[in-house]
Amino acid sequence: MNSKKKIVFLSGTRADFGKIKSLIQILEDHSSFEPYIFATGMHLLEKYGKTVIEIEKCKFSNIYSFSNHTSEKTMDLTLAKTIEGFSKYVKDINPDLIIIHGDRVEALAGAIVGALNNILVAHIEGGEVSGTIDDLIRHSVSKLSHIHYVSNESAKQRIIQLGELKTSVKVIGSPDVDIMFSSNLPTLNEVKRYYEIPFDEFAVVMFHPVTTEVENVETYAEVFVEALLEDDKNYVVIYPNNDLGSEYIFNAYKKLKGNKRFRIFPSIRFEYFLTLLKNSKFIIGNSSAGIREAPYYGIGTINIGNRQENRAMHSQIINVDYQKDAILTAMKSDFLNIKKDKHSFGIGNAASLFINSLLNIDLWAISKQKKFVDIKK
């Protein structure tokens, strides 16, 4: 390559930034690429800890902040505002490639802007299945993308089922696994000191609204908090994402404040979160962290409800409904001697596989005019 390729990463949440951080870093350190970060969504909200500050602490060269917040907390208006802001940004930057992750409306906005402006789009961790509105967004993003960096062979086959070219699908594993087994993670004592966590033993709580069941989220949250209060363990509680229904969870969490068994945080830096998870008794709620990251560390998961119902489940994940008795029974489970899962989502070399694909000249010859590939019977 004679000149640096401009690569724009779009990030809307603390979670997706943790997923793409290793990919940004490897490009930042390479002479052939110039990475840019478009930070939006939860990153700009004070309520969630304004996590754009965590991006800035990484000392990446090109960071741009855009608030996509609207007075109406609906995903369609957030999508519209993100499209408007990102469209103006890419016209200024004129990137060679847009990289988006997962299943948030910000990712959908990035894919739409790239597809409609004749810019190559790469989707990280498409081909997954979960539940709720996430599946619809994720598969839509895949159809709007030209290149697919997936976490495993199952995801690759689903992308191919969507009519995508086999040559456009690259299995690299989940990029956060690179960070999970990094030698640079902080120690537990460092994390506890930084976040003023006094517990010797604790579990992690991450509970998000289910957007397709928003009419029930208030009840779900109240029952969950009742179960937490009836239990006797210590908990590190991390705020939900900003999807429709999150206010019900915030209101329910008010009952935990002032209780010495709970430490509640808007957000926790990704590396620090991994250290907490790695040293926790278990994780409870409905976060993908309980399905993806926890099994790699051999940490037990209590998965509540159907937000993750279609994801690949580790055999020792306990799935329960929203009934308090079921949740309390699961909390009494013995999570000792859980077998670690080390292969479902890669072995920690996603960034290397990613940059190797970008250094292949054939990737840049992928046509922006997409074709639908029929599966031969």
TORKOL-4160 file (C-alpha; in steps of 0.2 Angstrom, whole numbers, padded with zeros to 4 digits, m for minus):
377
<pt num="1" X="0000" Y="0000" Z="0000"/>
<pt num="2" X="0007" Y="0017" Z="m0005"/>
<pt num="3" X="m0003" Y="0027" Z="0007"/>
<pt num="4" X="m0011" Y="0025" Z="0024"/>
<pt num="5" X="m0029" Y="0017" Z="0024"/>
<pt num="6" X="m0041" Y="0027" Z="0034"/>
<pt num="7" X="m0051" Y="0016" Z="0045"/>
<pt num="8" X="m0066" Y="0023" Z="0055"/>
<pt num="9" X="m0072" Y="0013" Z="0070"/>
<pt num="10" X="m0090" Y="0018" Z="0077"/>
<pt num="11" X="m0093" Y="0015" Z="0095"/>
<pt num="12" X="m0109" Y="0018" Z="0105"/>
<pt num="13" X="m0107" Y="0009" Z="0121"/>
<pt num="14" X="m0094" Y="0004" Z="0134"/>
<pt num="15" X="m0097" Y="m0014" Z="0128"/>
<pt num="16" X="m0093" Y="m0013" Z="0110"/>
<pt num="17" X="m0078" Y="m0002" Z="0114"/>
<pt num="18" X="m0071" Y="m0016" Z="0124"/>
<pt num="19" X="m0074" Y="m0028" Z="0109"/>
<pt num="20" X="m0065" Y="m0017" Z="0096"/>
<pt num="21" X="m0051" Y="m0009" Z="0107"/>
<pt num="22" X="m0038" Y="m0022" Z="0103"/>
<pt num="23" X="m0042" Y="m0020" Z="0084"/>
<pt num="24" X="m0040" Y="m0001" Z="0085"/>
<pt num="25" X="m0024" Y="m0003" Z="0095"/>
<pt num="26" X="m0015" Y="m0014" Z="0082"/>
<pt num="27" X="m0020" Y="m0002" Z="0068"/>
<pt num="28" X="m0014" Y="0013" Z="0079"/>
<pt num="29" X="0003" Y="0004" Z="0080"/>
<pt num="30" X="0004" Y="0000" Z="0061"/>
<pt num="31" X="0012" Y="0012" Z="0048"/>
<pt num="32" X="m0001" Y="0007" Z="0034"/>
<pt num="33" X="m0016" Y="0012" Z="0043"/>
<pt num="34" X="m0024" Y="0028" Z="0051"/>
<pt num="35" X="m0038" Y="0023" Z="0063"/>
<pt num="36" X="m0052" Y="0035" Z="0068"/>
<pt num="37" X="m0065" Y="0033" Z="0082"/>
<pt num="38" X="m0082" Y="0040" Z="0081"/>
<pt num="39" X="m0089" Y="0040" Z="0099"/>
<pt num="40" X="m0107" Y="0042" Z="0102"/>
<pt num="41" X="m0122" Y="0035" Z="0111"/>
<pt num="42" X="m0119" Y="0030" Z="0130"/>
<pt num="43" X="m0101" Y="0036" Z="0129"/>
<pt num="44" X="m0108" Y="0054" Z="0129"/>
<pt num="45" X="m0120" Y="0052" Z="0143"/>
<pt num="46" X="m0115" Y="0058" Z="0161"/>
<pt num="47" X="m0128" Y="0046" Z="0168"/>
<pt num="48" X="m0117" Y="0031" Z="0162"/>
<pt num="49" X="m0101" Y="0039" Z="0167"/>
<pt num="50" X="m0097" Y="0048" Z="0151"/>
<pt num="51" X="m0086" Y="0034" Z="0145"/>
<pt num="52" X="m0079" Y="0043" Z="0131"/>
<pt num="53" X="m0066" Y="0048" Z="0144"/>
<pt num="54" X="m0060" Y="0030" Z="0145"/>
<pt num="55" X="m0058" Y="0031" Z="0126"/>
<pt num="56" X="m0048" Y="0047" Z="0128"/>
<pt num="57" X="m0037" Y="0039" Z="0141"/>
<pt num="58" X="m0031" Y="0026" Z="0128"/>
<pt num="59" X="m0022" Y="0040" Z="0119"/>
<pt num="60" X="m0028" Y="0036" Z="0102"/>
<pt num="61" X="m0024" Y="0049" Z="0089"/>
<pt num="62" X="m0041" Y="0053" Z="0081"/>
<pt num="63" X="m0056" Y="0053" Z="0092"/>
<pt num="64" X="m0072" Y="0062" Z="0088"/>
<pt num="65" X="m0087" Y="0064" Z="0099"/>
<pt num="66" X="m0105" Y="0066" Z="0094"/>
<pt num="67" X="m0121" Y="0066" Z="0105"/>
<pt num="68" X="m0135" Y="0056" Z="0097"/>
<pt num="69" X="m0146" Y="0059" Z="0112"/>
<pt num="70" X="m0164" Y="0064" Z="0108"/>
<pt num="71" X="m0178" Y="0070" Z="0120"/>
<pt num="72" X="m0188" Y="0055" Z="0114"/>
<pt num="73" X="m0180" Y="0039" Z="0120"/>
<pt num="74" X="m0184" Y="0029" Z="0105"/>
<pt num="75" X="m0172" Y="0019" Z="0095"/>
<pt num="76" X="m0179" Y="0025" Z="0078"/>
<pt num="77" X="m0175" Y="0043" Z="0082"/>
<pt num="78" X="m0158" Y="0039" Z="0089"/>
<pt num="79" X="m0154" Y="0029" Z="0073"/>
<pt num="80" X="m0159" Y="0045" Z="0063"/>
<pt num="81" X="m0149" Y="0057" Z="0073"/>
<pt num="82" X="m0134" Y="0045" Z="0072"/>
<pt num="83" X="m0135" Y="0043" Z="0053"/>
<pt num="84" X="m0135" Y="0062" Z="0052"/>
<pt num="85" X="m0120" Y="0065" Z="0062"/>
<pt num="86" X="m0110" Y="0050" Z="0056"/>
<pt num="87" X="m0114" Y="0055" Z="0038"/>
<pt num="88" X="m0106" Y="0072" Z="0040"/>
<pt num="89" X="m0091" Y="0064" Z="0049"/>
<pt num="90" X="m0087" Y="0052" Z="0035"/>
<pt num="91" X="m0089" Y="0065" Z="0022"/>
<pt num="92" X="m0075" Y="0075" Z="0031"/>
<pt num="93" X="m0064" Y="0060" Z="0034"/>
<pt num="94" X="m0067" Y="0051" Z="0017"/>
<pt num="95" X="m0062" Y="0034" Z="0025"/>
<pt num="96" X="m0058" Y="0018" Z="0015"/>
<pt num="97" X="m0067" Y="0007" Z="0028"/>
<pt num="98" X="m0080" Y="0009" Z="0041"/>
<pt num="99" X="m0080" Y="m0004" Z="0055"/>
<pt num="100" X="m0095" Y="m0007" Z="0066"/>
<pt num="101" X="m0098" Y="m0020" Z="0080"/>
<pt num="102" X="m0113" Y="m0030" Z="0085"/>
<pt num="103" X="m0132" Y="m0026" Z="0086"/>
<pt num="104" X="m0134" Y="m0008" Z="0092"/>
<pt num="105" X="m0143" Y="0005" Z="0083"/>
<pt num="106" X="m0127" Y="0015" Z="0081"/>
<pt num="107" X="m0120" Y="0000" Z="0071"/>
<pt num="108" X="m0135" Y="0000" Z="0060"/>
<pt num="109" X="m0132" Y="0019" Z="0057"/>
<pt num="110" X="m0114" Y="0016" Z="0052"/>
<pt num="111" X="m0119" Y="0002" Z="0040"/>
<pt num="112" X="m0132" Y="0012" Z="0032"/>
<pt num="113" X="m0120" Y="0027" Z="0030"/>
<pt num="114" X="m0107" Y="0016" Z="0023"/>
<pt num="115" X="m0118" Y="0007" Z="0011"/>
<pt num="116" X="m0127" Y="0023" Z="0004"/>
<pt num="117" X="m0110" Y="0032" Z="0002"/>
<pt num="118" X="m0101" Y="0018" Z="m0007"/>
<pt num="119" X="m0089" Y="0015" Z="0007"/>
<pt num="120" X="m0083" Y="m0003" Z="0012"/>
<pt num="121" X="m0091" Y="m0008" Z="0028"/>
<pt num="122" X="m0084" Y="m0022" Z="0040"/>
<pt num="123" X="m0095" Y="m0030" Z="0053"/>
<pt num="124" X="m0088" Y="m0037" Z="0069"/>
<pt num="125" X="m0097" Y="m0052" Z="0077"/>
<pt num="126" X="m0111" Y="m0054" Z="0065"/>
<pt num="127" X="m0119" Y="m0070" Z="0062"/>
<pt num="128" X="m0124" Y="m0072" Z="0081"/>
<pt num="129" X="m0141" Y="m0076" Z="0088"/>
<pt num="130" X="m0148" Y="m0070" Z="0104"/>
<pt num="131" X="m0166" Y="m0063" Z="0106"/>
<pt num="132" X="m0176" Y="m0047" Z="0106"/>
<pt num="133" X="m0173" Y="m0033" Z="0094"/>
<pt num="134" X="m0155" Y="m0037" Z="0094"/>
<pt num="135" X="m0156" Y="m0051" Z="0081"/>
<pt num="136" X="m0166" Y="m0040" Z="0069"/>
<pt num="137" X="m0153" Y="m0026" Z="0070"/>
<pt num="138" X="m0138" Y="m0038" Z="0069"/>
<pt num="139" X="m0144" Y="m0047" Z="0054"/>
<pt num="140" X="m0148" Y="m0031" Z="0045"/>
<pt num="141" X="m0131" Y="m0024" Z="0049"/>
<pt num="142" X="m0124" Y="m0040" Z="0041"/>
<pt num="143" X="m0134" Y="m0037" Z="0025"/>
<pt num="144" X="m0128" Y="m0019" Z="0024"/>
<pt num="145" X="m0109" Y="m0024" Z="0026"/>
<pt num="146" X="m0097" Y="m0030" Z="0014"/>
<pt num="147" X="m0084" Y="m0039" Z="0025"/>
<pt num="148" X="m0088" Y="m0050" Z="0040"/>
<pt num="149" X="m0077" Y="m0053" Z="0055"/>
<pt num="150" X="m0085" Y="m0067" Z="0064"/>
<pt num="151" X="m0081" Y="m0076" Z="0081"/>
<pt num="152" X="m0083" Y="m0094" Z="0075"/>
<pt num="153" X="m0088" Y="m0106" Z="0062"/>
<pt num="154" X="m0107" Y="m0106" Z="0067"/>
<pt num="155" X="m0108" Y="m0088" Z="0065"/>
<pt num="156" X="m0099" Y="m0089" Z="0048"/>
<pt num="157" X="m0112" Y="m0102" Z="0042"/>
<pt num="158" X="m0126" Y="m0090" Z="0047"/>
<pt num="159" X="m0118" Y="m0076" Z="0037"/>
<pt num="160" X="m0117" Y="m0087" Z="0022"/>
<pt num="161" X="m0136" Y="m0092" Z="0025"/>
<pt num="162" X="m0140" Y="m0073" Z="0023"/>
<pt num="163" X="m0133" Y="m0074" Z="0006"/>
<pt num="164" X="m0116" Y="m0067" Z="0009"/>
<pt num="165" X="m0100" Y="m0072" Z="m0001"/>
<pt num="166" X="m0090" Y="m0085" Z="0008"/>
<pt num="167" X="m0074" Y="m0075" Z="0004"/>
<pt num="168" X="m0081" Y="m0060" Z="0013"/>
<pt num="169" X="m0082" Y="m0070" Z="0030"/>
<pt num="170" X="m0067" Y="m0070" Z="0041"/>
<pt num="171" X="m0066" Y="m0081" Z="0057"/>
<pt num="172" X="m0056" Y="m0071" Z="0069"/>
<pt num="173" X="m0064" Y="m0075" Z="0086"/>
<pt num="174" X="m0071" Y="m0062" Z="0098"/>
<pt num="175" X="m0058" Y="m0048" Z="0099"/>
<pt num="176" X="m0062" Y="m0045" Z="0118"/>
<pt num="177" X="m0054" Y="m0062" Z="0121"/>
<pt num="178" X="m0037" Y="m0054" Z="0116"/>
<pt num="179" X="m0039" Y="m0043" Z="0131"/>
<pt num="180" X="m0046" Y="m0056" Z="0143"/>
<pt num="181" X="m0030" Y="m0065" Z="0143"/>
<pt num="182" X="m0019" Y="m0051" Z="0141"/>
<pt num="183" X="m0004" Y="m0050" Z="0154"/>
<pt num="184" X="m0009" Y="m0031" Z="0156"/>
<pt num="185" X="m0025" Y="m0033" Z="0166"/>
<pt num="186" X="m0025" Y="m0024" Z="0183"/>
<pt num="187" X="m0024" Y="m0034" Z="0199"/>
<pt num="188" X="m0039" Y="m0037" Z="0209"/>
<pt num="189" X="m0032" Y="m0026" Z="0223"/>
<pt num="190" X="m0029" Y="m0012" Z="0210"/>
<pt num="191" X="m0047" Y="m0013" Z="0205"/>
<pt num="192" X="m0054" Y="m0014" Z="0222"/>
<pt num="193" X="m0044" Y="0001" Z="0227"/>
<pt num="194" X="m0049" Y="0011" Z="0212"/>
<pt num="195" X="m0067" Y="0008" Z="0214"/>
<pt num="196" X="m0067" Y="0007" Z="0233"/>
<pt num="197" X="m0074" Y="m0010" Z="0233"/>
<pt num="198" X="m0073" Y="m0017" Z="0251"/>
<pt num="199" X="m0079" Y="m0035" Z="0248"/>
<pt num="200" X="m0067" Y="m0050" Z="0249"/>
<pt num="201" X="m0080" Y="m0060" Z="0240"/>
<pt num="202" X="m0094" Y="m0054" Z="0228"/>
<pt num="203" X="m0104" Y="m0058" Z="0213"/>
<pt num="204" X="m0107" Y="m0046" Z="0198"/>
<pt num="205" X="m0125" Y="m0040" Z="0193"/>
<pt num="206" X="m0128" Y="m0034" Z="0175"/>
<pt num="207" X="m0147" Y="m0033" Z="0171"/>
<pt num="208" X="m0153" Y="m0025" Z="0155"/>
<pt num="209" X="m0171" Y="m0020" Z="0148"/>
<pt num="210" X="m0178" Y="m0032" Z="0135"/>
<pt num="211" X="m0185" Y="m0020" Z="0123"/>
<pt num="212" X="m0198" Y="m0032" Z="0115"/>
<pt num="213" X="m0205" Y="m0034" Z="0133"/>
<pt num="214" X="m0204" Y="m0016" Z="0139"/>
<pt num="215" X="m0222" Y="m0017" Z="0146"/>
<pt num="216" X="m0215" Y="m0030" Z="0159"/>
<pt num="217" X="m0198" Y="m0023" Z="0162"/>
<pt num="218" X="m0203" Y="m0013" Z="0178"/>
<pt num="219" X="m0210" Y="m0029" Z="0186"/>
<pt num="220" X="m0195" Y="m0039" Z="0181"/>
<pt num="221" X="m0183" Y="m0027" Z="0188"/>
<pt num="222" X="m0193" Y="m0026" Z="0205"/>
<pt num="223" X="m0193" Y="m0044" Z="0207"/>
<pt num="224" X="m0175" Y="m0046" Z="0203"/>
<pt num="225" X="m0170" Y="m0032" Z="0216"/>
<pt num="226" X="m0181" Y="m0041" Z="0229"/>
<pt num="227" X="m0171" Y="m0057" Z="0226"/>
<pt num="228" X="m0155" Y="m0048" Z="0228"/>
<pt num="229" X="m0161" Y="m0040" Z="0244"/>
<pt num="230" X="m0166" Y="m0057" Z="0251"/>
<pt num="231" X="m0150" Y="m0065" Z="0247"/>
<pt num="232" X="m0135" Y="m0062" Z="0259"/>
<pt num="233" X="m0120" Y="m0060" Z="0247"/>
<pt num="234" X="m0111" Y="m0045" Z="0241"/>
<pt num="235" X="m0114" Y="m0038" Z="0224"/>
<pt num="236" X="m0105" Y="m0026" Z="0212"/>
<pt num="237" X="m0119" Y="m0019" Z="0202"/>
<pt num="238" X="m0116" Y="m0011" Z="0185"/>
<pt num="239" X="m0130" Y="0000" Z="0177"/>
<pt num="240" X="m0140" Y="m0007" Z="0162"/>
<pt num="241" X="m0138" Y="0000" Z="0144"/>
<pt num="242" X="m0148" Y="0014" Z="0138"/>
<pt num="243" X="m0162" Y="0004" Z="0129"/>
<pt num="244" X="m0180" Y="0008" Z="0131"/>
<pt num="245" X="m0185" Y="0002" Z="0148"/>
<pt num="246" X="m0169" Y="0006" Z="0157"/>
<pt num="247" X="m0177" Y="0019" Z="0169"/>
<pt num="248" X="m0187" Y="0005" Z="0177"/>
<pt num="249" X="m0171" Y="m0004" Z="0182"/>
<pt num="250" X="m0164" Y="0013" Z="0188"/>
<pt num="251" X="m0179" Y="0015" Z="0199"/>
<pt num="252" X="m0178" Y="m0003" Z="0206"/>
<pt num="253" X="m0160" Y="0000" Z="0210"/>
<pt num="254" X="m0164" Y="0014" Z="0221"/>
<pt num="255" X="m0169" Y="0001" Z="0234"/>
<pt num="256" X="m0151" Y="m0005" Z="0234"/>
<pt num="257" X="m0143" Y="0012" Z="0238"/>
<pt num="258" X="m0136" Y="0013" Z="0256"/>
<pt num="259" X="m0135" Y="m0006" Z="0258"/>
<pt num="260" X="m0117" Y="m0011" Z="0262"/>
<pt num="261" X="m0119" Y="m0027" Z="0252"/>
<pt num="262" X="m0120" Y="m0017" Z="0236"/>
<pt num="263" X="m0108" Y="m0006" Z="0226"/>
<pt num="264" X="m0117" Y="0002" Z="0211"/>
<pt num="265" X="m0108" Y="0009" Z="0196"/>
<pt num="266" X="m0113" Y="0018" Z="0180"/>
<pt num="267" X="m0099" Y="0009" Z="0171"/>
<pt num="268" X="m0083" Y="0001" Z="0174"/>
<pt num="269" X="m0067" Y="0002" Z="0163"/>
<pt num="270" X="m0067" Y="m0014" Z="0152"/>
<pt num="271" X="m0050" Y="m0021" Z="0159"/>
<pt num="272" X="m0056" Y="m0018" Z="0177"/>
<pt num="273" X="m0072" Y="m0026" Z="0173"/>
<pt num="274" X="m0063" Y="m0042" Z="0167"/>
<pt num="275" X="m0053" Y="m0043" Z="0183"/>
<pt num="276" X="m0069" Y="m0041" Z="0193"/>
<pt num="277" X="m0078" Y="m0054" Z="0183"/>
<pt num="278" X="m0063" Y="m0066" Z="0184"/>
<pt num="279" X="m0062" Y="m0065" Z="0203"/>
<pt num="280" X="m0081" Y="m0065" Z="0206"/>
<pt num="281" X="m0092" Y="m0079" Z="0213"/>
<pt num="282" X="m0104" Y="m0078" Z="0198"/>
<pt num="283" X="m0112" Y="m0066" Z="0187"/>
<pt num="284" X="m0131" Y="m0064" Z="0187"/>
<pt num="285" X="m0143" Y="m0054" Z="0176"/>
<pt num="286" X="m0145" Y="m0055" Z="0157"/>
<pt num="287" X="m0129" Y="m0048" Z="0150"/>
<pt num="288" X="m0120" Y="m0057" Z="0136"/>
<pt num="289" X="m0105" Y="m0056" Z="0147"/>
<pt num="290" X="m0112" Y="m0070" Z="0157"/>
<pt num="291" X="m0113" Y="m0080" Z="0141"/>
<pt num="292" X="m0097" Y="m0075" Z="0132"/>
<pt num="293" X="m0084" Y="m0069" Z="0144"/>
<pt num="294" X="m0089" Y="m0079" Z="0161"/>
<pt num="295" X="m0087" Y="m0096" Z="0154"/>
<pt num="296" X="m0069" Y="m0092" Z="0148"/>
<pt num="297" X="m0064" Y="m0088" Z="0166"/>
<pt num="298" X="m0074" Y="m0103" Z="0173"/>
<pt num="299" X="m0086" Y="m0091" Z="0182"/>
<pt num="300" X="m0104" Y="m0097" Z="0184"/>
<pt num="301" X="m0118" Y="m0088" Z="0177"/>
<pt num="302" X="m0136" Y="m0086" Z="0182"/>
<pt num="303" X="m0145" Y="m0080" Z="0166"/>
<pt num="304" X="m0162" Y="m0073" Z="0169"/>
<pt num="305" X="m0176" Y="m0072" Z="0156"/>
<pt num="306" X="m0175" Y="m0073" Z="0137"/>
<pt num="307" X="m0163" Y="m0059" Z="0132"/>
<pt num="308" X="m0150" Y="m0071" Z="0128"/>
<pt num="309" X="m0161" Y="m0086" Z="0124"/>
<pt num="310" X="m0153" Y="m0091" Z="0107"/>
<pt num="311" X="m0135" Y="m0088" Z="0111"/>
<pt num="312" X="m0123" Y="m0103" Z="0112"/>
<pt num="313" X="m0125" Y="m0108" Z="0130"/>
<pt num="314" X="m0111" Y="m0116" Z="0140"/>
<pt num="315" X="m0118" Y="m0132" Z="0149"/>
<pt num="316" X="m0115" Y="m0124" Z="0166"/>
<pt num="317" X="m0125" Y="m0108" Z="0164"/>
<pt num="318" X="m0141" Y="m0108" Z="0175"/>
<pt num="319" X="m0156" Y="m0102" Z="0165"/>
<pt num="320" X="m0170" Y="m0096" Z="0176"/>
<pt num="321" X="m0187" Y="m0086" Z="0173"/>
<pt num="322" X="m0191" Y="m0070" Z="0181"/>
<pt num="323" X="m0199" Y="m0078" Z="0197"/>
<pt num="324" X="m0191" Y="m0073" Z="0213"/>
<pt num="325" X="m0190" Y="m0091" Z="0220"/>
<pt num="326" X="m0181" Y="m0097" Z="0205"/>
<pt num="327" X="m0169" Y="m0083" Z="0206"/>
<pt num="328" X="m0166" Y="m0086" Z="0224"/>
<pt num="329" X="m0163" Y="m0105" Z="0222"/>
<pt num="330" X="m0151" Y="m0101" Z="0208"/>
<pt num="331" X="m0141" Y="m0090" Z="0219"/>
<pt num="332" X="m0138" Y="m0104" Z="0231"/>
<pt num="333" X="m0130" Y="m0115" Z="0218"/>
<pt num="334" X="m0112" Y="m0121" Z="0220"/>
<pt num="335" X="m0102" Y="m0114" Z="0206"/>
<pt num="336" X="m0086" Y="m0123" Z="0211"/>
<pt num="337" X="m0076" Y="m0133" Z="0198"/>
<pt num="338" X="m0084" Y="m0126" Z="0182"/>
<pt num="339" X="m0074" Y="m0131" Z="0167"/>
<pt num="340" X="m0067" Y="m0117" Z="0157"/>
<pt num="341" X="m0072" Y="m0114" Z="0139"/>
<pt num="342" X="m0057" Y="m0108" Z="0129"/>
<pt num="343" X="m0062" Y="m0111" Z="0111"/>
<pt num="344" X="m0080" Y="m0106" Z="0107"/>
<pt num="345" X="m0075" Y="m0088" Z="0103"/>
<pt num="346" X="m0057" Y="m0089" Z="0098"/>
<pt num="347" X="m0040" Y="m0091" Z="0107"/>
<pt num="348" X="m0035" Y="m0072" Z="0109"/>
<pt num="349" X="m0027" Y="m0068" Z="0092"/>
<pt num="350" X="m0041" Y="m0059" Z="0084"/>
<pt num="351" X="m0031" Y="m0043" Z="0082"/>
<pt num="352" X="m0018" Y="m0052" Z="0073"/>
<pt num="353" X="m0030" Y="m0061" Z="0061"/>
<pt num="354" X="m0039" Y="m0045" Z="0058"/>
<pt num="355" X="m0024" Y="m0035" Z="0053"/>
<pt num="356" X="m0017" Y="m0049" Z="0042"/>
<pt num="357" X="m0034" Y="m0048" Z="0032"/>
<pt num="358" X="m0032" Y="m0029" Z="0030"/>
<pt num="359" X="m0015" Y="m0031" Z="0023"/>
<pt num="360" X="m0021" Y="m0043" Z="0010"/>
<pt num="361" X="m0024" Y="m0033" Z="m0006"/>
<pt num="362" X="m0038" Y="m0044" Z="m0011"/>
<pt num="363" X="m0049" Y="m0037" Z="0003"/>
<pt num="364" X="m0048" Y="m0020" Z="m0004"/>
<pt num="365" X="m0054" Y="m0027" Z="m0021"/>
<pt num="366" X="m0071" Y="m0033" Z="m0013"/>
<pt num="367" X="m0085" Y="m0026" Z="m0023"/>
<pt num="368" X="m0096" Y="m0013" Z="m0015"/>
<pt num="369" X="m0110" Y="m0019" Z="m0027"/>
<pt num="370" X="m0116" Y="m0034" Z="m0016"/>
<pt num="371" X="m0123" Y="m0050" Z="m0023"/>
<pt num="372" X="m0134" Y="m0062" Z="m0015"/>
<pt num="373" X="m0127" Y="m0080" Z="m0015"/>
<pt num="374" X="m0140" Y="m0093" Z="m0016"/>
<pt num="375" X="m0137" Y="m0109" Z="m0006"/>
<pt num="376" X="m0136" Y="m0124" Z="m0018"/>
<pt num="377" X="m0147" Y="m0138" Z="m0013"/>
